[in-house]
Amino acid sequence: NIYILKNISIFMEEKEFRRLGVIGLVGLLLILAFFMLKPIALSMFLGLILAYVFHTPFDKLSTKLKSKNWAAFIIVLGFLLIILVPLIVLAPFLTRQILNVYIFIQGFDFVPLLKQLMPSLFDSPKTLAEILAMTSSLTSNLATFLLNSLKQLALNFSDIFLKAIITLFTFFFVLRDYKAIGDYFLSISPFPKE
């Protein structure tokens, strides 16, 4: 009897070990999947929000067109036009403005302005030298920040473009199939269906 109990306890430990191993492996896979999807999760979430916002015009358009694909395509295309046209029109203007601000900051002298606002600070030559160094450093740092921001935007264009494609892809397919997706989530939900 002791031998049988010992074998059962070993079997239970092995069974428990396998169960814990499977749970650990599934947990590890979920963590790895999270880290893989983390960069695009915000894009997918934005696509879901857009689909939720535009589902009413989509419903009206799909009943008129009798095609969910065409209705979703027209909604996504209209959204793209609303976003891209102002960007294309304003991009040269904004770039020119940023460069003008950069040039202005490089050439602006803060000392006369500070002398008018706080004349008592400029009594000492040592204080004057410190303020000159500080304003020079401030203007060069601000100008460098503006140019680095513009450079980072240009360098990250491919990343921004990929995330925009993912957002539009999610937007299109969730908009087209939102009723089926909603029904699926309701069917697996543990909450009442009312």
Summary of the structure (lengths in Angstrom):
residues: 194
radius of gyration: 30.6
end to end distance: 55.5
largest distance: 100.9
contacts: 439
relative contact order: 0.10
helix: 91%
strand: 0%
